[in-house]
Amino acid sequence: MRSENEINAHLIDFAKVAISDYGQNQMIFAAKALAMTAINVLTNPELVSKMREEFKQEE
């Protein structure tokens, strides 16, 4: 189910939203989330161990 705010990435409408203030703010929000995830991984050896175990189970 799609919300009314979803835009297909293969449409010109996506490009318009991507360059808007809203699109820029969403990109910054996503970049911050990725950076915080990296910090969590790099500062938590126990988390890394759990991640490796889960990865091995999926192979």
PDB file of N, CA, C and O in Angstrom:
ATOM      1  N   MET A   1       0.842  -1.168   0.000  1.00  0.00           N
ATOM      2  CA  MET A   1       0.000   0.000   0.000  1.00  0.00           C
ATOM      3  C   MET A   1       0.896   1.242   0.000  1.00  0.00           C
ATOM      4  O   MET A   1       1.862   1.303   0.761  1.00  0.00           O
ATOM      5  N   ARG A   2       0.597   2.196  -0.814  1.00  0.00           N
ATOM      6  CA  ARG A   2       1.402   3.419  -0.944  1.00  0.00           C
ATOM      7  C   ARG A   2       0.678   4.586  -0.297  1.00  0.00           C
ATOM      8  O   ARG A   2      -0.545   4.700  -0.368  1.00  0.00           O
ATOM      9  N   SER A   3       1.457   5.445   0.332  1.00  0.00           N
ATOM     10  CA  SER A   3       0.863   6.659   0.885  1.00  0.00           C
ATOM     11  C   SER A   3       0.795   7.706  -0.217  1.00  0.00           C
ATOM     12  O   SER A   3       1.437   7.569  -1.258  1.00  0.00           O
ATOM     13  N   GLU A   4       0.031   8.726   0.017  1.00  0.00           N
ATOM     14  CA  GLU A   4      -0.116   9.777  -0.994  1.00  0.00           C
ATOM     15  C   GLU A   4       1.176  10.569  -1.189  1.00  0.00           C
ATOM     16  O   GLU A   4       1.319  11.268  -2.192  1.00  0.00           O
ATOM     17  N   ASN A   5       2.123  10.471  -0.245  1.00  0.00           N
ATOM     18  CA  ASN A   5       3.379  11.212  -0.339  1.00  0.00           C
ATOM     19  C   ASN A   5       4.482  10.434  -1.049  1.00  0.00           C
ATOM     20  O   ASN A   5       5.555  10.987  -1.293  1.00  0.00           O
ATOM     21  N   GLU A   6       4.251   9.177  -1.383  1.00  0.00           N
ATOM     22  CA  GLU A   6       5.269   8.389  -2.046  1.00  0.00           C
ATOM     23  C   GLU A   6       5.375   8.768  -3.522  1.00  0.00           C
ATOM     24  O   GLU A   6       4.374   9.010  -4.196  1.00  0.00           O
ATOM     25  N   ILE A   7       6.608   8.811  -3.998  1.00  0.00           N
ATOM     26  CA  ILE A   7       6.853   9.145  -5.394  1.00  0.00           C
ATOM     27  C   ILE A   7       7.804   8.109  -5.965  1.00  0.00           C
ATOM     28  O   ILE A   7       8.844   7.824  -5.371  1.00  0.00           O
ATOM     29  N   ASN A   8       7.460   7.551  -7.097  1.00  0.00           N
ATOM     30  CA  ASN A   8       8.295   6.569  -7.766  1.00  0.00           C
ATOM     31  C   ASN A   8       9.611   7.227  -8.178  1.00  0.00           C
ATOM     32  O   ASN A   8       9.606   8.299  -8.782  1.00  0.00           O
ATOM     33  N   ALA A   9      10.743   6.584  -7.852  1.00  0.00           N
ATOM     34  CA  ALA A   9      12.063   7.160  -8.134  1.00  0.00           C
ATOM     35  C   ALA A   9      12.366   7.256  -9.632  1.00  0.00           C
ATOM     36  O   ALA A   9      13.351   7.889 -10.011  1.00  0.00           O
ATOM     37  N   HIS A  10      11.564   6.658 -10.471  1.00  0.00           N
ATOM     38  CA  HIS A  10      11.815   6.682 -11.909  1.00  0.00           C
ATOM     39  C   HIS A  10      10.988   7.741 -12.631  1.00  0.00           C
ATOM     40  O   HIS A  10      10.893   7.732 -13.858  1.00  0.00           O
ATOM     41  N   LEU A  11      10.400   8.641 -11.877  1.00  0.00           N
ATOM     42  CA  LEU A  11       9.569   9.677 -12.482  1.00  0.00           C
ATOM     43  C   LEU A  11      10.199  11.056 -12.303  1.00  0.00           C
ATOM     44  O   LEU A  11      11.008  11.269 -11.400  1.00  0.00           O
ATOM     45  N   ILE A  12       9.826  11.968 -13.156  1.00  0.00           N
ATOM     46  CA  ILE A  12      10.320  13.337 -13.071  1.00  0.00           C
ATOM     47  C   ILE A  12       9.893  13.985 -11.754  1.00  0.00           C
ATOM     48  O   ILE A  12      10.590  14.855 -11.231  1.00  0.00           O
ATOM     49  N   ASP A  13       8.748  13.559 -11.221  1.00  0.00           N
ATOM     50  CA  ASP A  13       8.292  14.095  -9.935  1.00  0.00           C
ATOM     51  C   ASP A  13       9.306  13.804  -8.827  1.00  0.00           C
ATOM     52  O   ASP A  13       9.501  14.626  -7.931  1.00  0.00           O
ATOM     53  N   PHE A  14       9.946  12.647  -8.887  1.00  0.00           N
ATOM     54  CA  PHE A  14      10.963  12.305  -7.889  1.00  0.00           C
ATOM     55  C   PHE A  14      12.118  13.299  -7.958  1.00  0.00           C
ATOM     56  O   PHE A  14      12.587  13.783  -6.928  1.00  0.00           O
ATOM     57  N   ALA A  15      12.568  13.596  -9.152  1.00  0.00           N
ATOM     58  CA  ALA A  15      13.675  14.543  -9.320  1.00  0.00           C
ATOM     59  C   ALA A  15      13.299  15.916  -8.757  1.00  0.00           C
ATOM     60  O   ALA A  15      14.121  16.579  -8.124  1.00  0.00           O
ATOM     61  N   LYS A  16      12.074  16.331  -8.987  1.00  0.00           N
ATOM     62  CA  LYS A  16      11.621  17.625  -8.480  1.00  0.00           C
ATOM     63  C   LYS A  16      11.634  17.657  -6.959  1.00  0.00           C
ATOM     64  O   LYS A  16      12.062  18.643  -6.358  1.00  0.00           O
ATOM     65  N   VAL A  17      11.167  16.585  -6.340  1.00  0.00           N
ATOM     66  CA  VAL A  17      11.150  16.523  -4.883  1.00  0.00           C
ATOM     67  C   VAL A  17      12.575  16.420  -4.345  1.00  0.00           C
ATOM     68  O   VAL A  17      12.894  17.013  -3.314  1.00  0.00           O
ATOM     69  N   ALA A  18      13.429  15.674  -5.034  1.00  0.00           N
ATOM     70  CA  ALA A  18      14.803  15.471  -4.568  1.00  0.00           C
ATOM     71  C   ALA A  18      15.570  16.784  -4.464  1.00  0.00           C
ATOM     72  O   ALA A  18      16.425  16.928  -3.590  1.00  0.00           O
ATOM     73  N   ILE A  19      15.284  17.731  -5.332  1.00  0.00           N
ATOM     74  CA  ILE A  19      16.010  19.004  -5.282  1.00  0.00           C
ATOM     75  C   ILE A  19      15.291  20.070  -4.448  1.00  0.00           C
ATOM     76  O   ILE A  19      15.764  21.200  -4.325  1.00  0.00           O
ATOM     77  N   SER A  20      14.160  19.698  -3.887  1.00  0.00           N
ATOM     78  CA  SER A  20      13.411  20.652  -3.055  1.00  0.00           C
ATOM     79  C   SER A  20      14.014  20.714  -1.649  1.00  0.00           C
ATOM     80  O   SER A  20      14.846  19.881  -1.288  1.00  0.00           O
ATOM     81  N   ASP A  21      13.596  21.691  -0.872  1.00  0.00           N
ATOM     82  CA  ASP A  21      14.027  21.782   0.515  1.00  0.00           C
ATOM     83  C   ASP A  21      13.648  20.514   1.278  1.00  0.00           C
ATOM     84  O   ASP A  21      14.430  20.012   2.085  1.00  0.00           O
ATOM     85  N   TYR A  22      12.452  20.003   1.022  1.00  0.00           N
ATOM     86  CA  TYR A  22      12.004  18.770   1.676  1.00  0.00           C
ATOM     87  C   TYR A  22      12.943  17.612   1.328  1.00  0.00           C
ATOM     88  O   TYR A  22      13.368  16.863   2.207  1.00  0.00           O
ATOM     89  N   GLY A  23      13.254  17.477   0.069  1.00  0.00           N
ATOM     90  CA  GLY A  23      14.142  16.399  -0.372  1.00  0.00           C
ATOM     91  C   GLY A  23      15.526  16.520   0.243  1.00  0.00           C
ATOM     92  O   GLY A  23      16.111  15.527   0.675  1.00  0.00           O
ATOM     93  N   GLN A  24      16.042  17.725   0.280  1.00  0.00           N
ATOM     94  CA  GLN A  24      17.358  17.958   0.884  1.00  0.00           C
ATOM     95  C   GLN A  24      17.343  17.614   2.371  1.00  0.00           C
ATOM     96  O   GLN A  24      18.277  16.991   2.877  1.00  0.00           O
ATOM     97  N   ASN A  25      16.283  18.019   3.071  1.00  0.00           N
ATOM     98  CA  ASN A  25      16.174  17.707   4.497  1.00  0.00           C
ATOM     99  C   ASN A  25      16.081  16.206   4.737  1.00  0.00           C
ATOM    100  O   ASN A  25      16.658  15.693   5.695  1.00  0.00           O
ATOM    101  N   GLN A  26      15.367  15.507   3.883  1.00  0.00           N
ATOM    102  CA  GLN A  26      15.257  14.055   4.032  1.00  0.00           C
ATOM    103  C   GLN A  26      16.604  13.372   3.778  1.00  0.00           C
ATOM    104  O   GLN A  26      16.938  12.391   4.441  1.00  0.00           O
ATOM    105  N   MET A  27      17.370  13.887   2.823  1.00  0.00           N
ATOM    106  CA  MET A  27      18.685  13.334   2.542  1.00  0.00           C
ATOM    107  C   MET A  27      19.612  13.529   3.744  1.00  0.00           C
ATOM    108  O   MET A  27      20.359  12.621   4.108  1.00  0.00           O
ATOM    109  N   ILE A  28      19.561  14.702   4.354  1.00  0.00           N
ATOM    110  CA  ILE A  28      20.387  14.974   5.535  1.00  0.00           C
ATOM    111  C   ILE A  28      19.969  14.061   6.686  1.00  0.00           C
ATOM    112  O   ILE A  28      20.823  13.523   7.392  1.00  0.00           O
ATOM    113  N   PHE A  29      18.679  13.884   6.875  1.00  0.00           N
ATOM    114  CA  PHE A  29      18.172  12.991   7.915  1.00  0.00           C
ATOM    115  C   PHE A  29      18.697  11.571   7.695  1.00  0.00           C
ATOM    116  O   PHE A  29      19.155  10.928   8.640  1.00  0.00           O
ATOM    117  N   ALA A  30      18.635  11.079   6.460  1.00  0.00           N
ATOM    118  CA  ALA A  30      19.112   9.728   6.148  1.00  0.00           C
ATOM    119  C   ALA A  30      20.617   9.616   6.355  1.00  0.00           C
ATOM    120  O   ALA A  30      21.095   8.608   6.876  1.00  0.00           O
ATOM    121  N   ALA A  31      21.369  10.638   5.954  1.00  0.00           N
ATOM    122  CA  ALA A  31      22.823  10.621   6.132  1.00  0.00           C
ATOM    123  C   ALA A  31      23.187  10.584   7.612  1.00  0.00           C
ATOM    124  O   ALA A  31      24.118   9.880   8.005  1.00  0.00           O
ATOM    125  N   LYS A  32      22.463  11.333   8.432  1.00  0.00           N
ATOM    126  CA  LYS A  32      22.714  11.318   9.871  1.00  0.00           C
ATOM    127  C   LYS A  32      22.406   9.945  10.465  1.00  0.00           C
ATOM    128  O   LYS A  32      23.138   9.463  11.330  1.00  0.00           O
ATOM    129  N   ALA A  33      21.341   9.326  10.009  1.00  0.00           N
ATOM    130  CA  ALA A  33      20.990   7.994  10.499  1.00  0.00           C
ATOM    131  C   ALA A  33      22.074   6.984  10.143  1.00  0.00           C
ATOM    132  O   ALA A  33      22.438   6.143  10.966  1.00  0.00           O
ATOM    133  N   LEU A  34      22.588   7.064   8.924  1.00  0.00           N
ATOM    134  CA  LEU A  34      23.672   6.172   8.520  1.00  0.00           C
ATOM    135  C   LEU A  34      24.941   6.434   9.330  1.00  0.00           C
ATOM    136  O   LEU A  34      25.633   5.493   9.716  1.00  0.00           O
ATOM    137  N   ALA A  35      25.246   7.691   9.585  1.00  0.00           N
ATOM    138  CA  ALA A  35      26.428   8.033  10.370  1.00  0.00           C
ATOM    139  C   ALA A  35      26.302   7.515  11.801  1.00  0.00           C
ATOM    140  O   ALA A  35      27.266   6.990  12.357  1.00  0.00           O
ATOM    141  N   MET A  36      25.131   7.658  12.393  1.00  0.00           N
ATOM    142  CA  MET A  36      24.932   7.155  13.754  1.00  0.00           C
ATOM    143  C   MET A  36      25.026   5.633  13.800  1.00  0.00           C
ATOM    144  O   MET A  36      25.524   5.071  14.776  1.00  0.00           O
ATOM    145  N   THR A  37      24.555   4.970  12.762  1.00  0.00           N
ATOM    146  CA  THR A  37      24.688   3.516  12.686  1.00  0.00           C
ATOM    147  C   THR A  37      26.159   3.131  12.638  1.00  0.00           C
ATOM    148  O   THR A  37      26.581   2.196  13.319  1.00  0.00           O
ATOM    149  N   ALA A  38      26.935   3.843  11.842  1.00  0.00           N
ATOM    150  CA  ALA A  38      28.374   3.572  11.756  1.00  0.00           C
ATOM    151  C   ALA A  38      29.046   3.787  13.111  1.00  0.00           C
ATOM    152  O   ALA A  38      29.887   2.986  13.518  1.00  0.00           O
ATOM    153  N   ILE A  39      28.685   4.852  13.803  1.00  0.00           N
ATOM    154  CA  ILE A  39      29.257   5.108  15.131  1.00  0.00           C
ATOM    155  C   ILE A  39      28.908   3.970  16.088  1.00  0.00           C
ATOM    156  O   ILE A  39      29.759   3.509  16.849  1.00  0.00           O
ATOM    157  N   ASN A  40      27.664   3.525  16.047  1.00  0.00           N
ATOM    158  CA  ASN A  40      27.257   2.406  16.910  1.00  0.00           C
ATOM    159  C   ASN A  40      28.082   1.156  16.633  1.00  0.00           C
ATOM    160  O   ASN A  40      28.510   0.475  17.565  1.00  0.00           O
ATOM    161  N   VAL A  41      28.304   0.855  15.376  1.00  0.00           N
ATOM    162  CA  VAL A  41      29.070  -0.340  15.007  1.00  0.00           C
ATOM    163  C   VAL A  41      30.532  -0.177  15.416  1.00  0.00           C
ATOM    164  O   VAL A  41      31.122  -1.098  15.982  1.00  0.00           O
ATOM    165  N   LEU A  42      31.113   0.975  15.138  1.00  0.00           N
ATOM    166  CA  LEU A  42      32.529   1.183  15.409  1.00  0.00           C
ATOM    167  C   LEU A  42      32.859   1.274  16.896  1.00  0.00           C
ATOM    168  O   LEU A  42      34.004   1.044  17.285  1.00  0.00           O
ATOM    169  N   THR A  43      31.899   1.598  17.714  1.00  0.00           N
ATOM    170  CA  THR A  43      32.163   1.758  19.148  1.00  0.00           C
ATOM    171  C   THR A  43      31.592   0.632  19.995  1.00  0.00           C
ATOM    172  O   THR A  43      31.654   0.694  21.223  1.00  0.00           O
ATOM    173  N   ASN A  44      31.040  -0.388  19.367  1.00  0.00           N
ATOM    174  CA  ASN A  44      30.408  -1.460  20.124  1.00  0.00           C
ATOM    175  C   ASN A  44      30.855  -2.827  19.596  1.00  0.00           C
ATOM    176  O   ASN A  44      30.197  -3.388  18.720  1.00  0.00           O
ATOM    177  N   PRO A  45      31.961  -3.370  20.113  1.00  0.00           N
ATOM    178  CA  PRO A  45      32.468  -4.664  19.635  1.00  0.00           C
ATOM    179  C   PRO A  45      31.454  -5.802  19.805  1.00  0.00           C
ATOM    180  O   PRO A  45      31.421  -6.726  18.993  1.00  0.00           O
ATOM    181  N   GLU A  46      30.637  -5.738  20.847  1.00  0.00           N
ATOM    182  CA  GLU A  46      29.628  -6.774  21.057  1.00  0.00           C
ATOM    183  C   GLU A  46      28.601  -6.768  19.915  1.00  0.00           C
ATOM    184  O   GLU A  46      28.162  -7.824  19.459  1.00  0.00           O
ATOM    185  N   LEU A  47      28.235  -5.589  19.470  1.00  0.00           N
ATOM    186  CA  LEU A  47      27.309  -5.464  18.344  1.00  0.00           C
ATOM    187  C   LEU A  47      27.927  -6.066  17.084  1.00  0.00           C
ATOM    188  O   LEU A  47      27.247  -6.754  16.322  1.00  0.00           O
ATOM    189  N   VAL A  48      29.210  -5.808  16.867  1.00  0.00           N
ATOM    190  CA  VAL A  48      29.895  -6.352  15.696  1.00  0.00           C
ATOM    191  C   VAL A  48      29.876  -7.880  15.744  1.00  0.00           C
ATOM    192  O   VAL A  48      29.635  -8.531  14.727  1.00  0.00           O
ATOM    193  N   SER A  49      30.125  -8.443  16.906  1.00  0.00           N
ATOM    194  CA  SER A  49      30.094  -9.904  17.053  1.00  0.00           C
ATOM    195  C   SER A  49      28.718 -10.460  16.714  1.00  0.00           C
ATOM    196  O   SER A  49      28.600 -11.455  16.000  1.00  0.00           O
ATOM    197  N   LYS A  50      27.674  -9.808  17.234  1.00  0.00           N
ATOM    198  CA  LYS A  50      26.309 -10.250  16.930  1.00  0.00           C
ATOM    199  C   LYS A  50      26.013 -10.143  15.437  1.00  0.00           C
ATOM    200  O   LYS A  50      25.368 -11.019  14.860  1.00  0.00           O
ATOM    201  N   MET A  51      26.484  -9.075  14.823  1.00  0.00           N
ATOM    202  CA  MET A  51      26.264  -8.892  13.386  1.00  0.00           C
ATOM    203  C   MET A  51      26.955  -9.996  12.587  1.00  0.00           C
ATOM    204  O   MET A  51      26.378 -10.539  11.644  1.00  0.00           O
ATOM    205  N   ARG A  52      28.184 -10.326  12.964  1.00  0.00           N
ATOM    206  CA  ARG A  52      28.919 -11.379  12.260  1.00  0.00           C
ATOM    207  C   ARG A  52      28.221 -12.723  12.404  1.00  0.00           C
ATOM    208  O   ARG A  52      28.116 -13.482  11.441  1.00  0.00           O
ATOM    209  N   GLU A  53      27.747 -13.011  13.606  1.00  0.00           N
ATOM    210  CA  GLU A  53      27.033 -14.276  13.825  1.00  0.00           C
ATOM    211  C   GLU A  53      25.767 -14.352  12.972  1.00  0.00           C
ATOM    212  O   GLU A  53      25.482 -15.378  12.355  1.00  0.00           O
ATOM    213  N   GLU A  54      25.027 -13.274  12.948  1.00  0.00           N
ATOM    214  CA  GLU A  54      23.805 -13.254  12.144  1.00  0.00           C
ATOM    215  C   GLU A  54      24.134 -13.407  10.662  1.00  0.00           C
ATOM    216  O   GLU A  54      23.421 -14.099   9.935  1.00  0.00           O
ATOM    217  N   PHE A  55      25.197 -12.773  10.217  1.00  0.00           N
ATOM    218  CA  PHE A  55      25.601 -12.874   8.825  1.00  0.00           C
ATOM    219  C   PHE A  55      25.968 -14.312   8.482  1.00  0.00           C
ATOM    220  O   PHE A  55      25.596 -14.815   7.422  1.00  0.00           O
ATOM    221  N   LYS A  56      26.700 -14.973   9.378  1.00  0.00           N
ATOM    222  CA  LYS A  56      27.097 -16.369   9.145  1.00  0.00           C
ATOM    223  C   LYS A  56      25.870 -17.267   9.043  1.00  0.00           C
ATOM    224  O   LYS A  56      25.847 -18.189   8.229  1.00  0.00           O
ATOM    225  N   GLN A  57      24.864 -17.012   9.848  1.00  0.00           N
ATOM    226  CA  GLN A  57      23.650 -17.830   9.826  1.00  0.00           C
ATOM    227  C   GLN A  57      22.887 -17.661   8.514  1.00  0.00           C
ATOM    228  O   GLN A  57      22.188 -18.580   8.088  1.00  0.00           O
ATOM    229  N   GLU A  58      23.007 -16.534   7.884  1.00  0.00           N
ATOM    230  CA  GLU A  58      22.281 -16.269   6.632  1.00  0.00           C
ATOM    231  C   GLU A  58      22.989 -16.823   5.413  1.00  0.00           C
ATOM    232  O   GLU A  58      22.390 -16.901   4.340  1.00  0.00           O
ATOM    233  N   GLU A  59      24.240 -17.208   5.548  1.00  0.00           N
ATOM    234  CA  GLU A  59      24.992 -17.712   4.387  1.00  0.00           C
ATOM    235  C   GLU A  59      24.500 -19.057   3.951  1.00  0.00           C
ATOM    236  O   GLU A  59      25.021 -19.624   2.991  1.00  0.00           O
TER     237      GLU A  59
END
